[in-house]
Amino acid sequence: MVLVTTAATPVPAHQRALVSAFPQPPGEVREALEAMETMRNGKPDEIELLGDTDNLPVPWSPTTCPAETRQQLWLWCDDVAGWINSHYMWRTASMIPACWPRHPHICQELPVLACLHFDALSSTSPELLEDWHRQTLPQFLERMATRLGESSCRSNHDEWPARARYTTFTSDKAVQERHNLFHADTHQPVALNSPRLIRA
């Protein structure tokens, strides 16, 4: 009896998508982005319908978002990070690390990167998208690599090397010294009366 095995047939190149679509923002994030667009370009009556515009969530600034919106924002950013890694990263040192949520600088910048790309896709001309490819993404990756240093958290997360210095920075003594300098800069020094020389 002869066993015949068949190898898995690879998908022909002409049947594979060359690129995949940019991840779309989930519900509340999209609503927040649309509200920001209305604030920029909407008519007065459309802006009025937004209600309290002073407290609208701003997706590129996570701390302005309520918990549910921020949860969706982080999930979207994670999808965007995976999309960037799969489409733009050839060398491992440039990849957004798997532990990116543990790096505050990435948490601050990745939402901006995602929102700028989404905004570029909404444009009727290619200039914004070209600018994202030519400047926004490369500069983000360069800053990220510089801040991560040599480790880049390639396999496991490296604890913050600057923690000890930051602890010193926030110590009571260091804070008080800085406050003393601020006070000295903003208050006129008290002039002391010089004792007069008394001549016999």
C-alpha positions in Angstrom: 0.0 0.0 0.0 1.5 3.3 -1.1 0.7 6.4 1.0 0.4 9.5 -1.1 1.0 12.7 0.7 0.3 16.1 -0.7 2.1 19.2 0.4 0.1 22.3 1.2 -0.3 24.3 -2.0 1.0 27.9 -1.4 -1.4 30.6 -2.4 -0.3 32.0 -5.8 1.2 35.5 -5.5 -1.4 36.9 -7.8 -4.1 35.8 -5.4 -2.5 37.5 -2.3 -3.2 41.0 -1.3 -0.1 43.1 -1.4 -1.2 45.3 1.5 -3.9 45.2 4.1 -6.2 48.1 5.0 -5.3 50.5 7.8 -7.2 49.5 11.0 -10.4 51.6 11.4 -11.0 53.3 14.7 -13.8 51.7 16.8 -17.1 53.3 17.6 -16.4 55.9 20.4 -13.0 56.8 19.0 -14.5 57.4 15.5 -17.2 59.5 17.1 -14.6 61.6 18.9 -12.6 62.1 15.7 -15.8 63.1 13.9 -16.5 65.6 16.7 -13.0 67.1 16.3 -13.6 67.4 12.6 -16.9 69.2 13.3 -15.0 71.6 15.6 -12.5 72.4 12.9 -14.8 72.7 9.9 -18.4 72.5 11.0 -21.1 75.1 10.8 -22.1 76.9 14.0 -25.3 75.0 14.4 -23.4 71.7 14.0 -20.9 72.7 16.6 -23.7 73.7 19.0 -25.1 70.2 18.7 -21.8 68.8 20.2 -22.8 70.3 23.6 -20.0 71.1 26.0 -17.1 71.5 23.7 -14.6 72.2 26.5 -14.8 68.6 27.6 -14.9 66.7 24.4 -12.5 63.6 24.2 -9.5 64.2 22.0 -8.3 60.8 20.7 -4.7 62.0 20.1 -4.5 63.0 23.8 -5.5 59.9 25.8 -5.9 61.7 29.1 -8.8 63.7 27.8 -10.8 60.5 27.0 -13.2 58.8 29.5 -12.4 55.2 30.4 -14.5 53.5 27.8 -13.2 55.7 25.0 -9.6 55.3 26.2 -10.0 51.5 26.3 -11.1 51.5 22.7 -8.3 53.9 21.8 -5.6 51.6 23.3 -7.0 48.6 21.4 -7.0 50.6 18.2 -3.5 51.7 18.8 -2.5 48.1 19.3 -4.0 47.2 15.9 -2.2 50.2 14.3 1.1 49.1 15.9 0.7 45.6 14.5 -0.2 47.0 11.1 2.9 49.3 11.1 5.2 46.4 12.1 3.9 44.2 9.4 3.9 46.8 6.6 6.9 49.0 7.3 9.4 47.2 9.5 12.1 45.1 7.9 14.7 45.3 10.6 13.7 44.2 14.1 15.4 47.1 15.8 12.8 49.5 14.3 9.7 47.5 15.3 7.3 48.9 17.8 7.9 46.5 20.8 5.2 44.2 22.1 5.5 45.9 25.5 4.7 49.3 24.1 2.0 50.0 26.7 4.8 50.0 29.3 6.5 52.9 27.6 4.8 56.2 28.3 6.5 57.9 25.4 5.0 55.5 23.0 1.6 55.7 24.7 1.8 59.5 24.1 2.9 59.4 20.5 1.1 56.3 19.0 -2.4 57.8 19.2 -1.1 60.9 17.4 0.4 58.7 14.7 -2.8 56.7 14.3 -5.0 59.8 14.2 -2.8 61.5 11.6 -2.9 58.5 9.3 -6.7 58.2 9.7 -7.0 62.0 8.9 -4.8 61.5 5.9 -7.0 58.7 4.5 -10.0 61.1 4.8 -8.3 63.7 2.6 -9.3 64.1 -1.1 -5.6 64.5 -2.1 -2.5 62.4 -1.4 -0.3 65.1 0.2 -1.2 64.3 3.8 -0.6 60.6 3.3 2.7 61.3 1.6 3.7 63.6 4.5 2.8 60.8 6.9 5.1 58.4 5.0 7.9 60.8 4.5 8.1 62.6 7.9 5.6 61.5 10.5 6.3 57.8 10.6 10.1 57.9 10.2 10.4 60.6 12.8 8.2 58.7 15.3 10.3 55.5 14.8 13.5 57.5 15.2 12.4 59.1 18.4 11.2 55.7 19.7 14.5 54.0 18.9 16.4 56.8 20.5 14.4 56.6 23.7 14.4 52.8 24.0 18.2 52.7 23.5 20.2 49.6 22.7 17.7 47.1 24.2 14.7 48.1 22.2 12.8 45.5 24.3 13.3 43.1 21.4 12.3 39.9 23.3 11.4 40.9 26.9 10.6 44.2 28.5 13.5 46.0 30.0 12.8 47.9 33.2 13.2 51.7 33.1 17.0 52.4 33.3 16.3 56.0 34.4 14.1 55.0 37.3 16.8 55.9 40.0 17.4 59.3 38.5 13.7 60.0 38.3 13.3 59.0 41.9 16.0 61.6 42.7 14.2 64.1 40.6 10.9 63.7 42.5 12.5 63.6 45.9 11.4 66.2 48.5 14.9 67.7 48.6 15.2 68.1 44.8 11.7 69.5 44.5 12.3 72.0 47.3 15.6 73.2 45.7 13.9 73.8 42.4 11.0 75.7 44.1 13.6 77.8 45.9 15.2 78.8 42.6 11.7 79.6 41.1 11.0 81.8 44.1 14.4 83.5 43.8 13.7 84.2 40.1 10.3 85.7 40.7 10.9 87.8 43.8 13.1 90.8 44.3 15.9 90.2 46.7 15.6 92.0 50.0 18.2 94.7 50.3 20.1 94.7 53.5 21.1 98.0 55.0 24.9 98.3 55.2 26.2 99.5 58.5 27.7 103.0 58.3 31.2 103.5 59.2 31.5 105.6 62.3 34.5 107.7 62.3 36.0 108.8 65.6 
